């Protein structure tokens, strides 16, 4: 196992560095490293690591959501409430529906399998969006309206919405039933997740203010509470749906709202943790991909991804109707909703691990959606932010 860990870390860092030099997202290099090290190419990753890859990917997702929550200012959210709410589900819903309808025309799959593919592909990437929006906020781009906060809030909740939708569809596939009730329970799950996240966040803030402890200890406590909220969701799923992922993000937001100085320090801590989490997330999803499947689905999968993006862009524009954003700013929001990576890496391999007949197809489409949209979205954001958003306080070039 130690040899495998060493190879994963070293090769992923080398590939990430090379891709960064090429002005491409680092995670594409990590994904490629995982493919090379995985059982379908060099077979250099210990099976014991692959056996827990699902848990490691979930930990990475928790890191992302806590980090996003610690960067979401409630005062900013109040200014942009309605469009942020619409952006949190309408673009993903449009993309999901388009892919669900079109995918059976390209592949020999059922409607429920197409819906699962739609749910996998329909999320945006916090790994690409979050750091860029945080840097835009720090440098003053789009501050007047405020656009980075709008994108950060909408994109973060978008992921949670898609993950809950994906979970419901997977359960329907496993039980051979499609329950409209499970879809209707999504808003209930979100509300209960918010309540739980706020409650835990308030308790932790009081604890941190009353008892002195190192920030590292606080990070461990927050992490543990995140794990417990996910565990609570899993234990109660047969009784009531509570979105543990929403709770995790709201927990971070509550800390920022009530203890801002601490939140800013913790963001830096979680950025360091993300360095490790990012490696594990993308390397391990690359490792389980059977690349021999891709040639047979390549062109159709690519067309499907682009058709889905058209649906997503339409959803973005509808969400921004009756806002104060001009056409340039609306275009930037649409561009920011292009890249996919984190959620696809986190959930793309789940159907395969559960033994779904189309599991490898679903994973292949998930990986292709990352490879296609992550560099395009990142490149367009980096190229256009200074031209499409209002003048910043400090003009500096974004980096990956």
SULDA-V118879 format. One record per run of one state. SS is the DSSP state (A for helix, B for strand, O for the rest). FROM is the first residue (numbers start at 1). TO is the last residue. If there is no record, write none. Layout:
SS;FROM;TO + SS;FROM;TO
This chain:
O;1;1 + A;2;21 + O;22;25 + A;26;37 + O;38;46 + A;47;51 + O;52;52 + A;53;69 + O;70;73 + A;74;79 + O;80;80 + A;81;87 + O;88;89 + A;90;106 + O;107;110 + A;111;121 + O;122;125 + A;126;139 + O;140;146 + A;147;175 + O;176;179 + A;180;184 + O;185;185 + A;186;210 + O;211;214 + A;215;236 + O;237;243 + A;244;258 + O;259;259 + A;260;287 + O;288;290 + A;291;319 + O;320;326 + A;327;336 + O;337;341 + A;342;347 + O;348;349 + A;350;353 + O;354;358 + A;359;388 + O;389;400
